Amino acid sequence: MKRLIFTSFTIWTVAAAAAPAAVVSQARRHLNPTGRTDCPAPWCEQVPTIHRLEAPTDPSLYLGNVISYERPSDWRDFAPLRDEVTSLTDGLTSDLDKVTAIADWVKQSKVSAPHTYATWPPSIIDIWGFREGQCEEASFLLTAMLRLAGIPAMRFSTWNNAHVAVRAYVGDHWVVADATPLSPDNSGPARIYEPDDPSVVPAFQERPLLALDDVEMPGTDAPVDSVTLFSNEPIDEAAKLSQIGLEYGKVAFPVTNEFLYYDAATHLFVADGQPDQRVAIQYHIDAVDGACLNDHQSWYADPITFLVPGLLWRTIDRTRPSAVGSFYPQGYIVTSLPTCGTWRIVYYLSNQDLDAPSLTLAYEDFSLTDAGDLEVIRPEQLQPAAGADMVAFRALVETLEKLPTFEQLGGAASQ
C-alpha cells in the first residue's frame, strides 16, 4: 500500500463532557485571534481543552465530494464513471446488491500491480484511467462509485497500516467491502463482510472531525460556515472487539501547537525564529508487542505494528488558500486503544520543509488491561529516546509542561 506521510486524518472531536462550563466556554475563544502570528486562528487552538475522539453517527457525512487526500477533480460529472455506476446498478433495489455489483466491477477492472503516477496523490479520474492498481486505488474508486450510487462510503486503513478497504452503509448498518485486485488469480468476486463477522476487525476508518463554525478565513474577511477536519483514529467498537477477546481502554496524552525553531547555524532548537524554521511537536503510538493480535483470527489485524492517533488535522475545504496551514490541537487527546499488550507513545520534532532531522525525542510505555482503564501520560513521565539530543528533549518537555494538567482541564480518572 502506498503511504503518504500523514496526509488525511478522520475523526470526530468534541470537548470532554466532563469539562466545567467555564473551560468549555474558554475553549471557544480560539475562534478569535489572540495576537499569535505564527499560526493564525482558527488553525491553531488558542486555549487548551480536552479533545475526545469519537465516531459520528450520521451516514450522510460520507456522501461528499472529498474522500480523503486524493487530488481534487470533477469526478462526479465524469461521464464514464457516472455511466458505469448507472449501468451496474440498473434494476437493483437493494443497497447491498449495489455494493456487491460495484465492488465486483472495481476488483475486475484492475490488474494487481503498482502504478507510478506523474502527480501524487492521484485524482479519482486518474485512478479510473489506469489498468494497474492495488488496495489504495481500489478503495478510492470504490468509495467514489458508491457515493455516486447514493450509498454512504468511507475508506479505512487496517490495524497494521498495510491495507485499505471500504465501509459502505446499507440498510441500517455498515458493511466492509474490499475490492482489492488479487495476484495471480483475480477472477473471484470482491470480499463483502457483515459487521458481525469476527474475522474482520478493521481498526481505522476515514471520518470527519468537529466543524468549527462562525470563523473567518485566516488572512481574509471571508466567513467560513463550517470547516470539517480529518484525522485517523481507532474505532471504539467494543462489541466487535469482544468477539475476538479484546476490549478497549483509553489513553489521554498532552499535545501542543507551540512551535520550536531550528537554528541551522548552531544546530539547536530555540524558542522563536523565522516561519520557515519552525518545527512542530508531533506524536504517534506504537504497539511495543504488536504480535499480541496474531492469535485473534482477524484477517485485517495481524499484527498492530504502527498506530497513529493523529498528529495534525487538515481541513478538507478545497476552496481555502493552500497557505492557511493545518489545525493543531492544544491540550489533551483522549483516544481508545485495544487492551492488547504494551503501547508506546512517541514524541518527535518534524518539519517537512526545513532541512533538519526529524528527531524522536521522548517516549512513555503503558498498558491497558481492562475496558475501564484510562492511562494519563504526563510530560514529567516522558523518557528520553535512545540517542536523543537532551537540549531538544528538555525543550519538548518544558513546552508540554506549560499546559494545564488533564484534571485542571476537567478530565477525570475514569472517562
VENKAJO-V298866 format. One record per residue. N is the residue number from 0. SS is DSSP state (alpha for helix, beta for strand, coil for the rest). OMEGA is omega in whole degrees, 0 to 359 (none if undefined). NEAR is the number of other ideal C-beta (glycine too) atoms within 8 Angstrom. Layout:
N_SS_OMEGA_NEAR / N_SS_OMEGA_NEAR
//
This chain:
0_coil_176_10 / 1_coil_180_7 / 2_coil_166_5 / 3_coil_180_8 / 4_coil_174_5 / 5_coil_187_7 / 6_coil_181_8 / 7_coil_185_9 / 8_coil_191_14 / 9_coil_176_14 / 10_coil_177_15 / 11_beta_181_11 / 12_beta_177_12 / 13_beta_176_9 / 14_beta_185_11 / 15_coil_181_14 / 16_coil_183_6 / 17_coil_184_8 / 18_coil_177_14 / 19_coil_182_6 / 20_alpha_181_6 / 21_alpha_180_6 / 22_alpha_179_12 / 23_alpha_179_11 / 24_alpha_179_8 / 25_alpha_183_9 / 26_alpha_179_13 / 27_alpha_184_7 / 28_alpha_179_10 / 29_alpha_179_13 / 30_alpha_178_9 / 31_coil_180_7 / 32_coil_179_6 / 33_coil_178_8 / 34_coil_180_4 / 35_coil_184_10 / 36_coil_184_4 / 37_coil_180_6 / 38_coil_188_9 / 39_coil_177_11 / 40_coil_3_13 / 41_coil_190_11 / 42_coil_169_11 / 43_beta_173_13 / 44_coil_180_14 / 45_coil_182_10 / 46_coil_180_9 / 47_coil_175_10 / 48_beta_176_15 / 49_beta_177_16 / 50_beta_178_14 / 51_beta_188_11 / 52_beta_184_14 / 53_beta_180_8 / 54_coil_174_10 / 55_coil_184_8 / 56_coil_184_4 / 57_coil_182_5 / 58_alpha_183_8 / 59_alpha_176_6 / 60_alpha_186_10 / 61_alpha_174_11 / 62_alpha_188_8 / 63_coil_182_7 / 64_coil_183_4 / 65_coil_181_8 / 66_coil_168_11 / 67_coil_187_11 / 68_coil_181_6 / 69_coil_176_13 / 70_coil_183_8 / 71_coil_175_6 / 72_coil_180_10 / 73_coil_186_6 / 74_alpha_179_12 / 75_alpha_180_7 / 76_alpha_178_6 / 77_coil_192_12 / 78_alpha_181_6 / 79_alpha_180_7 / 80_alpha_181_14 / 81_alpha_182_11 / 82_alpha_179_8 / 83_alpha_178_10 / 84_alpha_179_12 / 85_alpha_181_8 / 86_alpha_183_7 / 87_alpha_185_11 / 88_alpha_181_11 / 89_coil_179_6 / 90_coil_179_4 / 91_coil_181_8 / 92_coil_181_4 / 93_coil_177_7 / 94_alpha_179_10 / 95_alpha_176_10 / 96_alpha_179_9 / 97_alpha_178_14 / 98_alpha_181_15 / 99_alpha_182_12 / 100_alpha_182_11 / 101_alpha_180_15 / 102_alpha_177_16 / 103_alpha_181_11 / 104_alpha_180_11 / 105_alpha_180_14 / 106_alpha_183_15 / 107_alpha_184_8 / 108_alpha_184_8 / 109_coil_169_14 / 110_beta_183_8 / 111_beta_179_11 / 112_coil_177_8 / 113_coil_176_6 / 114_coil_178_8 / 115_coil_183_3 / 116_coil_177_8 / 117_coil_179_2 / 118_coil_177_7 / 119_coil_5_6 / 120_coil_178_10 / 121_coil_172_12 / 122_coil_175_11 / 123_alpha_179_15 / 124_alpha_174_11 / 125_alpha_183_12 / 126_alpha_177_13 / 127_alpha_191_11 / 128_alpha_183_5 / 129_coil_182_9 / 130_coil_182_6 / 131_beta_177_10 / 132_beta_177_16 / 133_coil_186_13 / 134_alpha_182_11 / 135_alpha_181_10 / 136_alpha_181_14 / 137_alpha_182_17 / 138_alpha_177_14 / 139_alpha_184_15 / 140_alpha_180_15 / 141_alpha_179_15 / 142_alpha_180_13 / 143_alpha_182_12 / 144_alpha_177_15 / 145_alpha_179_16 / 146_alpha_175_14 / 147_alpha_178_10 / 148_coil_179_10 / 149_coil_182_5 / 150_coil_178_12 / 151_coil_183_12 / 152_beta_178_13 / 153_beta_172_13 / 154_beta_170_13 / 155_beta_174_12 / 156_beta_186_10 / 157_coil_185_14 / 158_coil_187_15 / 159_coil_179_12 / 160_coil_183_12 / 161_coil_182_5 / 162_coil_179_10 / 163_beta_175_11 / 164_beta_189_16 / 165_beta_167_16 / 166_beta_178_13 / 167_beta_183_14 / 168_beta_180_11 / 169_beta_182_11 / 170_coil_181_5 / 171_coil_182_2 / 172_beta_178_7 / 173_beta_170_8 / 174_beta_175_13 / 175_beta_177_15 / 176_beta_182_18 / 177_beta_183_13 / 178_coil_181_15 / 179_coil_175_12 / 180_coil_184_13 / 181_coil_179_9 / 182_coil_6_7 / 183_coil_184_4 / 184_coil_181_6 / 185_coil_188_12 / 186_coil_184_3 / 187_coil_180_5 / 188_coil_173_7 / 189_coil_179_11 / 190_beta_178_7 / 191_beta_183_12 / 192_beta_172_11 / 193_coil_186_6 / 194_coil_181_9 / 195_coil_178_5 / 196_coil_185_8 / 197_coil_179_10 / 198_coil_182_8 / 199_coil_178_10 / 200_coil_178_14 / 201_coil_188_15 / 202_coil_181_12 / 203_beta_169_13 / 204_coil_176_12 / 205_coil_181_12 / 206_beta_183_14 / 207_beta_174_12 / 208_beta_173_14 / 209_beta_173_7 / 210_beta_176_9 / 211_beta_184_11 / 212_coil_172_6 / 213_coil_176_4 / 214_beta_175_11 / 215_beta_176_8 / 216_coil_181_11 / 217_coil_180_10 / 218_coil_180_7 / 219_coil_173_7 / 220_coil_184_4 / 221_coil_179_6 / 222_beta_176_8 / 223_beta_181_11 / 224_coil_183_4 / 225_coil_176_7 / 226_beta_181_12 / 227_beta_185_10 / 228_beta_183_15 / 229_beta_168_16 / 230_beta_175_13 / 231_coil_184_11 / 232_coil_173_16 / 233_beta_180_12 / 234_coil_177_11 / 235_coil_185_8 / 236_coil_190_6 / 237_alpha_183_9 / 238_alpha_182_6 / 239_alpha_180_10 / 240_alpha_182_12 / 241_alpha_180_9 / 242_coil_177_9 / 243_coil_172_11 / 244_coil_179_5 / 245_coil_173_11 / 246_coil_176_10 / 247_beta_164_14 / 248_beta_181_16 / 249_beta_173_13 / 250_beta_174_16 / 251_beta_182_15 / 252_beta_185_11 / 253_beta_176_11 / 254_beta_181_13 / 255_coil_174_11 / 256_coil_174_10 / 257_coil_181_7 / 258_coil_164_10 / 259_beta_184_15 / 260_beta_184_13 / 261_beta_178_16 / 262_beta_185_11 / 263_coil_181_8 / 264_coil_183_4 / 265_coil_184_6 / 266_coil_178_6 / 267_beta_174_8 / 268_beta_185_12 / 269_beta_188_10 / 270_coil_180_5 / 271_coil_182_4 / 272_coil_180_8 / 273_coil_182_6 / 274_alpha_182_5 / 275_alpha_177_6 / 276_alpha_189_11 / 277_beta_183_14 / 278_beta_182_14 / 279_beta_171_11 / 280_beta_185_15 / 281_beta_190_10 / 282_beta_168_12 / 283_beta_179_11 / 284_beta_176_14 / 285_beta_166_11 / 286_beta_182_16 / 287_coil_177_9 / 288_coil_187_7 / 289_alpha_181_12 / 290_alpha_183_6 / 291_alpha_178_10 / 292_alpha_188_15 / 293_alpha_185_7 / 294_alpha_184_4 / 295_alpha_167_10 / 296_coil_173_6 / 297_coil_182_13 / 298_coil_183_6 / 299_coil_189_12 / 300_coil_187_15 / 301_coil_346_9 / 302_coil_168_12 / 303_coil_176_14 / 304_coil_183_8 / 305_coil_185_9 / 306_beta_185_14 / 307_coil_180_10 / 308_coil_178_13 / 309_coil_182_13 / 310_coil_169_9 / 311_coil_188_11 / 312_beta_184_14 / 313_coil_176_11 / 314_beta_175_12 / 315_coil_179_11 / 316_coil_185_8 / 317_coil_183_6 / 318_coil_184_3 / 319_coil_178_10 / 320_coil_182_7 / 321_alpha_182_4 / 322_alpha_183_5 / 323_alpha_179_11 / 324_coil_187_7 / 325_coil_179_8 / 326_beta_179_14 / 327_beta_178_14 / 328_coil_181_12 / 329_coil_179_14 / 330_beta_177_14 / 331_beta_171_14 / 332_beta_172_13 / 333_beta_185_14 / 334_beta_181_13 / 335_beta_175_10 / 336_beta_178_14 / 337_beta_175_13 / 338_coil_189_12 / 339_coil_173_10 / 340_coil_184_9 / 341_beta_179_9 / 342_beta_178_15 / 343_beta_172_12 / 344_beta_185_13 / 345_beta_174_12 / 346_beta_180_13 / 347_beta_178_11 / 348_beta_183_15 / 349_beta_173_8 / 350_coil_184_11 / 351_coil_184_5 / 352_coil_186_4 / 353_coil_178_10 / 354_coil_181_3 / 355_coil_183_8 / 356_coil_169_3 / 357_coil_191_8 / 358_beta_169_9 / 359_beta_189_10 / 360_beta_191_13 / 361_beta_178_14 / 362_beta_171_11 / 363_beta_177_10 / 364_beta_178_8 / 365_beta_179_11 / 366_beta_175_8 / 367_coil_185_15 / 368_coil_183_6 / 369_coil_182_8 / 370_coil_181_8 / 371_coil_183_6 / 372_coil_169_10 / 373_beta_177_12 / 374_beta_179_11 / 375_beta_177_9 / 376_beta_183_12 / 377_coil_184_8 / 378_alpha_183_9 / 379_alpha_177_6 / 380_alpha_189_7 / 381_coil_179_13 / 382_beta_176_7 / 383_beta_177_9 / 384_coil_179_11 / 385_coil_179_4 / 386_coil_183_3 / 387_coil_171_12 / 388_coil_188_8 / 389_alpha_176_7 / 390_alpha_178_8 / 391_alpha_178_14 / 392_alpha_181_13 / 393_alpha_178_8 / 394_alpha_178_11 / 395_alpha_182_15 / 396_alpha_180_12 / 397_alpha_178_8 / 398_alpha_178_11 / 399_alpha_181_13 / 400_alpha_176_8 / 401_coil_182_7 / 402_coil_167_12 / 403_coil_177_6 / 404_coil_178_7 / 405_coil_181_11 / 406_coil_178_7 / 407_coil_178_6 / 408_coil_178_15 / 409_coil_179_11 / 410_coil_179_14 / 411_coil_182_7 / 412_coil_178_3 / 413_coil_185_5 / 414_coil_none_10
//
